[in-house]
Amino acid sequence: MKMKKQITFFLCCIAFVLSGLAQTTVHNFSEKSTEFANFEKFIINNNPAKEIFASYQQHTSLSPMPISTKLQYGDDWWEPDTIYFYSIFGDKARYIFSYENGKSILFQLEKFNQWENYMMITYTYNTQGNMNECIIRDWKSNQWVNSGRHSCTYDVQNKLTEILVQNWQSNKWTNSNREIYTYNTKDNLTEWITQDWESGKWVNFFKGFRTYDTLNNVVETLFQIWQSSQWVNIDKFSNTYDIQNRMIVSLAQRWQSGQWVNSWKDSTTYNEQNNMVELLTQSWASVQWVNSRKNSYIYNAQNNMVEDLYQYWSSEEWANYWRFEYEYDENNNSNFGLFQLWQNSTWVDSDTRPEYLALFSLNYNNKQSECGNYFHGHSSEISSYIYSRCCHKVTVSYIKTGSTGIKESYGTENPVKLYPNPVSNILYIETNNTNTVAEVKIYSTQGVLLIDTKGKQVDVSSLSSGIYIARIDGVHRKFIKQ
């Protein structure tokens, strides 16, 4: 039972993706939507397609399919350092981030008071900071084993034109699917196609279209699926904006019997600071709109959202269901998120159900970046557990990438390697310069010098379990003491 609970907790938390990371297109429909995702994938934050995909997925039961983001650096730019997930059942999980030569994310589970590796995601970038490749590896038999990869292609204007997704099978990369993007003269995404690799060739699967007004607002998004050698309509989203170009209504329609039929609509209300304060969702019932659910948002003096309250329409009134609460550090980065359910007329800490994870988000860099939670499906043997256990609390620490000495050139070979990582006793150091004794300084994440020595190996057994920064001949590397 303990192992099943930990696996379930992992599956819920593994979909937590950080800013700079967001959802992309849905790949699997109908029977494909129940397949277990072999690996995590991430999408570029600046990719104009992301809102389409996120909007579509929000109102379907399909598993999302994410990829990676554009790497950003700057003196005032923050990135997540470590994210911890907590379950009310006592389970813990964490993401540990490194920004050497791009970005890497290590996912671990706590078992018997020890952190164990589970998955590693590494990104490489081109000279413009756009992701070239993302590789996902699983920890098996005390070593990292390839699991999945996607590669991005760009045009001369640095617009994303193709994402190729591959799986590791029989010791080689094999095609799975790809997405192809088309833009208009204003660099707005106008069309994207998803294709599957079947019997040695690409087969159409899914298509989306976007149209814009003169102010580049998206006014319509159309989704189609490939059936019987032709494109067939599925869903359509139509958006209305106010004079301040804020979206106030989003109408969803479904293609039925050769015509568009109303499905639901979202109506949004803003305050004087342009913060969204209410999102009302109504469903179409025969001939009229009826209330379905409502989100109400509360902000602090710095315009940071501190509460997201979800209510549903019951017996002609709004009834509480759940809420998220958020806290922020002195830099206005959200460092704490809590999920609660309304039970017996009071708010009670509770683990989220996976379908709520997409709503659990934390903002940083003054709302320019966002952490998002997305559940990516599950295997059948643990399906009975997935809806009863998940994380209820998330904490995030950040690192200021522009001033911590971790910024390096894109695409260069790592001149310093540390192993094993995580480490228990002896940390070994490998550098390109084999004739020079390395100067090694070990710091806490707060910048406190803990060890100052020379050599190609360091005894770190005296350090407490946690995350540390090693400075080797002026190069910074992060490692984990377990």
N, C-alpha and C positions, 0 to 999 in steps of 0.2 A: 504493500500500500504506500509506503514511504517513497519508493522509487517511482511509482506511477504518479504520485502527487508532484514529485520534483520534475518529472518529464512534462507534466501538464503545465506546471509553473514556467518551465523553460519555453514551451511553445507559445504561451501567452506573452512572455516578456521579450522573446526573440524578435518580435515584430516591432519593437520600439525603435524608431529610427530618428536620427537627429536632424537638426536643422541643417539646412542644406540638404535634407533628405525628405522626399515626399512620395506619394503614390503615383504610379503610372498606370498604363492601360490594363484592363482585364483581359486575360488571355483565354481562360477556360470557361466555356458555357456548358449548360446542361450537365451531362455526366462528367465532363472534364472538370467542373467546378468542385467536385468532391475529392479530386486527387490530392495527395499530400505534396506540398511544395518541397522540392529537393534541396533548394537553397534560397537564401535571401537575396533580393535584388533591390537596387536603389536608383532613384531618378534625380536628375539634375534640378536643383532648386529653381534655376533660371529657365528651365525648359517650359515653353509656353503651353505645352500639352497637359501639364500636371493638373490644372484646375478642371479640365474636361474629365480626366480619368477619375479624379477624386469625386467629382460631382456624380458621375455615373455609378461608381462603386457604392456611394453612400446609400443608394436606393435599390441595390441589388444584393443578392446573397452570395455573390461571386468573390473568390479570393483575389486580392490585389496582386499586382506584379511590379514591384519597385526596382529602381537602379540608382546610380550615384550622382553626387553633386559637384558643382564647380568649386574648386578649392579657393578660399579667400584668405588673405593675410592683410594685416594693417595694424598700426600702433594702437588703435582703439577697437580692434576686432577680437571678440571672444569666441572660443570654441569649447564644447564640452570636454572635460577631462575624465570624469568617471560618473556613471549613472548606476544607482543602486535601486533594485526593486525589492519590495517587501510584501510578503503574504501574511494574512492574519493567522495562517497555519504555521508560521515560523520559517518558511522557506525564504531563501534569498538568492538573488542573481545580480549580475553586474556587467556593464559594458565598460571597458577600459580603452581609451583612445590614445593614439599616437599620431603625430603629424610630421614625422620624419620622411622626407622624400615623397610627400603626398599624404596619405592617411591610411591608418589601419585601425580596426576595431576588434578587440578580443572579448568574447562572451564567455563567462564562467558561471557555474553553479556552485553553491556552498553545500557540501556534503560532509557530515560528521565534523563540523567546525573547520573544514579545509576547503579551499577554493580549488575547483577542478575545471580544466579547460573543456570547452564544448565546441566552439566555432571561432574562426578567424576570418575577417574580411579585409582585404587589402586593395587599395586603389592606386593606380598610376595616372599621371596627368601630362598633358602636353605643355608647351611653353606658354600657352594662353591660359593655363589653369583649368582647361576642360578635361574631364575624365577620358582617358584612353581605354582603360581596362579595369574591370573589377573581378577579383577572383575570390571565391568562397571556399574555405577548407574546413573539414571536420576533424576533430581530435579523436583518433582511433588507434588503439594499441600503442599509446604513448608517442604518437607522431601525427603530424598534420597530413591529411589526405585530401586531394582535390575533390571538389564537389560540383561547383558550377562556375561559369564565367560569362560575362558579357562584355562586348567590345563596342565602342562608339565610333561613328564616322561623322566628320564635319565637312562642310563646304568651305569655300575660300573666305566667306564672311563669318566663319566660326559658328554657323547654325548647325544644330544636330540634325543629321539626315538619315541615320540608320543606327539601330541597336540590334546587335546579334547576340542571341542567348544560346549558350552551349552547356551541355552536361558532360561530366567526366565518366566515360564508360569504356571498359576494356583498355584502360591505360592510355586513352586518348580523348581529345575533345570532340564531341559529336554535336551536330546542329540540333537545336530544339525548335526555336522560333525566331522571328525577327520582326521589327517594326520599321516602317519607312515613312518619313515625314516630308511634307511639301509646304512651302510658304508663299505668301504673296509678295508684292513689291515693297510692302511696308514691314516685311519680316514677321508678319503674323502667321501663325500656323493655320493652314486652311484644310489640310487633309492628312490623314495617317492611315496606314494599312498594316494589319497584323497578319503574318503568314506562318504556317506550320511547315516543318520539314518532314515530308512523308515520302517514303520509297525513293529517296535520292533526289527530290525536287521540292520547290517551294509551292505550297498550296494556299490560296486565299482563305482567310478565316473571318476577319473582322475589319470594318472600316468606319472612320469617323470624319465628319465635315464640320467646319466652323465658318460662320459669316459674321461680319463686323459692321458697325455703323461708321460714320465719318470721324468719330472720336476714338476709333479703335476699340470700342467696347464690343464684347461678344454678344450678339443678339440672338444667335441660334446655333445649337449644336445638334447634329443628326448622327445617329448610330445605325449601322447596317451590319448584317451577317451574311456570309456566303452560303447559299443553299441552292442545290440543283443548278449549279453553274451560272448563278446570277446573284446580284446583291439584293437583299430583302430588308426593308425597313424594320427597325426594332423600337427605338425610342427617340424622342425629340425633346429638347429643352429650349425654351424661349425666355429671354431675359428682358426686363424693363428697368430703366434707370431714371433717377430724378435729375434735376437741373445741375446737381453737383457731381453727376456721373457716378452716383452710388447705386448699386443694384438694389432695387426695392421689391421686385417680384421675379421669381423663377418658376415658370410653368412647365411641368413634365407631362408629356403625352405618350401614349403607347399605340403602336400600329396594330389595329384589329380590323379584320374583314375589309381591308382595302381603304381604311380611313384612320385619321388620327383621333384618338379618344382620350379625354382628360383623365389623368391619373392622380396627381397631387400638385400642390403649389406651395412655395415658401414665400412669405411676406416678411420683409426685414424693416426694423425701426432703428433709427440712430439718434444719439444725443448731440449736443452742440459741439462736442469735441470729435464728432465723426466716429465715435465708438458704437459698434452694434450693441444695442441694449435688449432687443427682442427678436427672436426668429420664430415665427408662427407657421406651422405646417398644417395644411388642410387637405383632406381627401375628397375626391369627387364621388358623390353618392347619387347616382341616377341623373338628377337635374340640378343639383346644388352642391356648394362647398360646405363641408362640415369640419369642425375643429377636430384635430387629431393629437397634436403634441405642441409643446412650446418650450423654448429655451430662453431664459432671462439671464442677463449678464450684469455683474456689478464690478466697478472699477475703483481703484484707489486714486489718490491725488496726482499720481504720476501717470494716470491713464493706463495702468496695468490691470488686467482682469484678475480679480481675486475670487470670483465665484461664478460658476456656470450651473444654473438650476434648471433641471428638466422636470416638466410636468405633463400629465396626460389628461385628456378631456374625459370626465366620468360623471354621469348623473347631472349633466348640465353645469358642471363647474370644474375648475382646474384642481387636480390632485397631485401632491408631491410624489416623485418617484426616486430620483437620485440627484446628486450634485457633486461637482468637483470644486475643491478649494485650492488656491495657489498662493505661494509666498515668493518674495523676491529678495535678492541681495542688494547691497548698496549700489551696484552698477545696473540695477533694473533688469537683471537676468533672473528668470524664474528658477528657483533652486529647490522647490518643494511642491508636490502635488498629492492630493488626498481624495479618495473616492469614498462616498457615503451613500447609504440607502435610507429611505424614510420608512421606519418600522415602529409601530405602536406610538405614533405621534411624536417621534423623536428621530434625530439623525444618528445613525449607527455606522461605525467603521465596517466596511465590507469589501471583500475582494470583488473586482469588477468581473462581469461576464465578458467574454472575448469580443462580442459585437460592440461593446462600449469603448474598447480600446482606441478606436479611430477618433474618438472625441476627446481623449486624454492628451492634452498638449501643453507644452511649456515654451514660452517665448523668451528670446534673449537678443542681444544687440539691438535694443530698443525696437523690438518687434520686427526686425529685419529677418530674423531667423526663428525657426520653430522646431521643437521636438514633437514628433507625432507617434502615436501608438497605432499599429495596424496588425490585426490578427491574420495569419496566413494559412489557415487550414490546419488539419490535424489528421493523424492516422486513426483508423477505425478502432483499434484496440483500446484507445484511451478516450474515445468520443464520449463515453458516459461520465468522464471526470472533467472534461474541458469546461463545462458550463457551471461547475460548482467551485472551481478554484482558479484564482489568478491574482495578480498583484493589486493591492489596495493603496500602496504608497510608493512614491518615486522621489528620490533625492538626486540632485545634480550638482557637481562642482565644475567650475570652468577654469580655463587657462587663457591668458592673454597672449595670443600667438605672436603678435608683433613685437613683444618686448621680452620674451622668455628665452631667446637664443635658439629656438627650435626651427626657425624658418630656414629652409634649404632649397637648392635648385630642384626643379622638377626633372624627373626622368634620369637622374644620376645614380650611379651605384652607391649603395650605402657604405661609407668608408669605415664605419665602426659597427661591429656586431656583438651583441651580448647573448650569452646562453649559459645554462638553460633559463628560460623566462616563461613562467614563474620560476624562482629559485628558492631553495631552502637553506643552503649553506655557502657553497663556493660559486661565485659569479665569474665566469670566464669571459675574457675580452679578446676580440680578434680585430686587428686593424690592418690596413694596407702596408704600413711601415713596420717591417719585421725586425729592423735593426735598432729601433729606439724603444726604450722602456717608457711605457705610457704613464702619464700623470693622471691619476684617477681621484675625483672628488665625488662623494655621494651626498646628495641633498634631499631633504624632505620636500614635499610639494609646496611647502610654505617658504622654501628657500634657505632653510637652516642647514649649515654644513655639518654632516655627521661623521664622515670618514674622509681622510686625506692621506693618500698613499701613492705608491708607484708599483707597476707590474702588470702582468697579463691575467691575473686572477685576484679576486678580493673575497675575503671571508665576511659575509654579511649575516652570519647566523645570529649575531647579537641584535639585529634590527627586529622591530616588531612587524607583524604581518601588515602589509599595506603597499602603497605605490611610492616609488622613489625615482629621482632623477640622477643619472650618472653623467658626469662631465669628464670625457676622455679626450685629452689634448684639444680642448676647446669645443668638442662636439658633444651635444646633449642627447642622451638616450634614456627612455623611460623603461623601468623594469618593475616587476612585482615580487615582493618578498612574501612567501607563503608560510 
